[in-house]
Amino acid sequence: MPYREDKEFMAYVGRLLEQPSVQRLKEIPHHIHSNRLEHSINVSYTSYRIAKKLGWNARSTARGALLHDLFYYDWRVTKFKKSHAWVHPRLAVRNARKITKLNKVEEDIIVKHMWGATLAPPRYRESYIVTMVDKYCAVKEATEPWRRKIGNRKLFHRRMMKP
């Protein structure tokens, strides 16, 4: 896993990843073909790399992104189904505060990452990164089997078309 080899990234999120409340996310399905911990790490590492490249706050981006979905129910089978986009970020920020001190950027990332499905826009540029990367990762994770199948089909056709 490339993120584990990134010393700076691990310095920012390593202790958070060790927390039992974060590890518990492994048990919760997320976006059909992943679990919530995998998703959170994907969003965190991708967002961190973008923020770092832009010279923005990579530390807060990595931390906020890792904790953006720190809640423990399956939204598809809950009473919050209709209000999930509004409820789960607030639960996540409350859960995150229990395991670490958050700064304003990290809180905004967690609470506003559902912008588009909710009204309040992010306040910080790092929050926009996480919002967009979260959507990208969700689509990528949900379509993984189809993308693999289509990719294999294209590869097969290329082989067959070569003289």
VMD Tcl script that draws the C-alpha trace (Angstrom):
set ca {
  {0.00 0.00 0.00}
  {1.76 3.16 -1.20}
  {0.28 5.39 1.48}
  {2.11 3.41 4.20}
  {5.44 4.22 2.51}
  {4.73 7.96 2.56}
  {6.42 9.05 5.81}
  {4.92 12.54 5.84}
  {1.39 11.23 5.30}
  {1.82 8.59 8.00}
  {3.18 11.24 10.39}
  {-0.11 13.11 9.92}
  {-2.54 10.17 10.15}
  {-0.65 7.19 11.58}
  {-1.87 7.61 15.15}
  {-5.42 8.16 13.94}
  {-5.28 4.98 11.87}
  {-4.31 3.03 15.01}
  {-7.39 4.20 16.91}
  {-9.91 1.38 17.53}
  {-12.75 3.71 16.53}
  {-11.09 4.23 13.13}
  {-10.19 0.54 12.70}
  {-13.83 -0.31 13.39}
  {-14.66 1.23 9.99}
  {-13.27 -1.97 8.37}
  {-16.44 -3.76 9.44}
  {-18.83 -1.42 7.61}
  {-19.54 -1.84 3.89}
  {-19.20 1.34 1.85}
  {-19.95 2.09 -1.80}
  {-20.84 -1.51 -2.54}
  {-17.35 -2.92 -3.20}
  {-15.27 -1.43 -0.39}
  {-15.41 -0.89 3.34}
  {-15.54 2.48 5.05}
  {-11.91 2.35 6.22}
  {-10.61 1.62 2.70}
  {-12.73 4.47 1.36}
  {-11.54 6.88 4.05}
  {-7.89 6.04 3.41}
  {-8.37 6.42 -0.36}
  {-9.98 9.84 0.09}
  {-7.37 10.90 2.63}
  {-4.29 9.91 0.66}
  {-5.54 11.24 -2.68}
  {-6.66 14.53 -1.11}
  {-3.38 14.85 0.80}
  {-1.35 14.42 -2.40}
  {-3.39 17.08 -4.21}
  {-3.13 19.56 -1.32}
  {0.60 18.94 -1.03}
  {1.12 19.48 -4.77}
  {-0.81 22.76 -4.58}
  {1.11 23.90 -1.49}
  {-2.02 23.94 0.64}
  {-2.53 22.51 4.14}
  {-1.72 18.85 3.48}
  {-1.82 17.90 7.17}
  {-5.35 19.15 7.80}
  {-6.47 17.75 4.46}
  {-5.15 14.27 5.28}
  {-6.61 14.26 8.80}
  {-10.01 15.72 7.91}
  {-10.37 13.40 4.93}
  {-9.49 10.32 6.97}
  {-12.18 11.19 9.52}
  {-14.87 12.43 7.12}
  {-16.96 9.24 7.38}
  {-16.33 8.32 11.02}
  {-19.81 6.98 11.75}
  {-20.95 3.42 12.39}
  {-24.23 2.66 10.67}
  {-25.04 1.42 7.18}
  {-26.99 4.34 5.73}
  {-28.92 2.01 3.40}
  {-30.63 0.35 6.38}
  {-31.27 3.17 8.84}
  {-33.90 5.66 9.83}
  {-31.55 8.42 8.59}
  {-31.87 7.32 4.96}
  {-33.44 10.59 3.74}
  {-31.30 12.87 5.90}
  {-28.08 10.83 5.77}
  {-26.15 13.48 3.77}
  {-26.82 15.99 6.55}
  {-26.65 13.66 9.58}
  {-23.53 11.58 9.02}
  {-21.00 14.46 8.76}
  {-22.22 15.79 12.10}
  {-21.90 12.35 13.68}
  {-18.44 11.99 12.12}
  {-17.18 15.31 13.51}
  {-18.54 14.44 16.95}
  {-16.81 11.04 16.84}
  {-13.58 12.60 15.55}
  {-13.50 15.09 18.42}
  {-13.52 12.12 20.81}
  {-10.20 10.81 19.47}
  {-8.29 13.97 18.50}
  {-8.28 17.74 18.65}
  {-9.53 19.15 15.36}
  {-8.70 22.53 13.88}
  {-11.22 24.65 11.93}
  {-10.09 23.33 8.54}
  {-10.43 19.69 9.64}
  {-13.88 20.33 11.10}
  {-15.00 22.08 7.92}
  {-13.70 19.19 5.80}
  {-15.69 16.67 7.82}
  {-18.91 18.67 8.11}
  {-18.96 20.00 4.52}
  {-17.71 17.00 2.52}
  {-21.26 16.30 1.34}
  {-21.57 19.70 -0.34}
  {-23.66 19.27 -3.42}
  {-25.99 16.95 -1.55}
  {-26.26 19.63 1.16}
  {-26.53 23.41 0.89}
  {-23.72 24.89 2.97}
  {-20.55 25.26 0.85}
  {-17.10 24.58 2.25}
  {-15.26 27.48 3.85}
  {-11.71 26.33 3.06}
  {-10.05 25.31 -0.19}
  {-8.89 22.05 1.40}
  {-12.55 21.18 2.02}
  {-13.26 21.50 -1.69}
  {-10.48 19.03 -2.46}
  {-11.94 16.44 -0.08}
  {-15.48 17.03 -1.36}
  {-14.44 16.34 -4.95}
  {-12.09 13.45 -4.13}
  {-14.81 11.84 -1.99}
  {-17.18 11.83 -4.98}
  {-14.45 10.53 -7.29}
  {-13.53 7.69 -4.91}
  {-17.19 6.78 -4.37}
  {-17.78 6.37 -8.10}
  {-14.49 4.52 -8.57}
  {-15.23 2.11 -5.70}
  {-18.85 1.48 -6.70}
  {-17.94 0.74 -10.32}
  {-14.81 -1.35 -9.68}
  {-16.13 -4.70 -11.03}
  {-17.59 -3.05 -14.13}
  {-14.42 -1.09 -14.82}
  {-12.35 -4.24 -14.44}
  {-14.68 -6.16 -16.76}
  {-14.65 -3.41 -19.39}
  {-10.89 -3.01 -19.06}
  {-10.36 -6.74 -19.60}
  {-12.69 -6.66 -22.59}
  {-10.73 -3.81 -24.19}
  {-7.50 -5.66 -23.56}
  {-8.96 -8.80 -25.14}
  {-10.17 -6.86 -28.21}
  {-6.78 -5.21 -28.65}
  {-5.09 -8.60 -28.64}
  {-7.57 -10.00 -31.12}
  {-7.22 -6.99 -33.46}
  {-3.43 -7.19 -33.71}
  {-2.18 -8.96 -36.87}
}
mol new
graphics top color blue
foreach p $ca { graphics top sphere $p radius 0.5 }
foreach p [lrange $ca 0 end-1] q [lrange $ca 1 end] { graphics top cylinder $p $q radius 0.2 }
display resetview
